[in-house]
């Protein structure tokens, strides 16, 4: 069901892109919009991992430097029948982690120094299993497509309004163009957020099954939620969506609505439900 929902949201996002392109350029606009999205997706597919690692300040780490991290990763990667990803450490005190890479053969996992200091072995295993689930489920590819198509919608709506405004006014469509300029990017963002949230729930579930139980991940998410409110993390907004817990996320109606992550309480409740149903 989660895979179906993600596919449905991606289709909706693509349809919105075509509609925006058609609104401003007719059939040719639709074609240009699709070509633009494909080019952006291609760039994201090959370079999004390098950009994410660089912007987060992640540094490659060897087995000698982080034997505990390597031991957990090798055990879980073998259990999931996945290639060993490249490992990185982010020199920040806030506990967090993220995975990136276009497919399991080109994957990287980055953890903060704070995470390694805070988590016990079972909790660290839960976090790593969550990140490996993103790799196995090709979530990086999915979120990259969603982000680039959403960006294309925003760009086309803005350019179409400013460069096609005079023609719209002559046809009496200036107001509709303004509404498209405002509504299209918001709709694209909400669809993108829906995809990101579905992927987090799926990674939690898959990670818990990979380990064999959800208890380590439950405790890890509880710790991450508590420490995340107290320790700031210097990371770009674009990269923050990749982390297991959004850095400096806060409660509230609007922050919950526009967050790339589901509320931690709901994620933990879903994992507890898995535990009781076993």
Helices and strands as residue ranges (DSSP letters): H 2-56, E 58-60, H 67-79, E 86-90, E 97-101, G 104-106, E 107-112, H 113-118, H 121-136, H 139-170, H 174-211, H 215-228, H 237-240, H 253-257, H 264-277
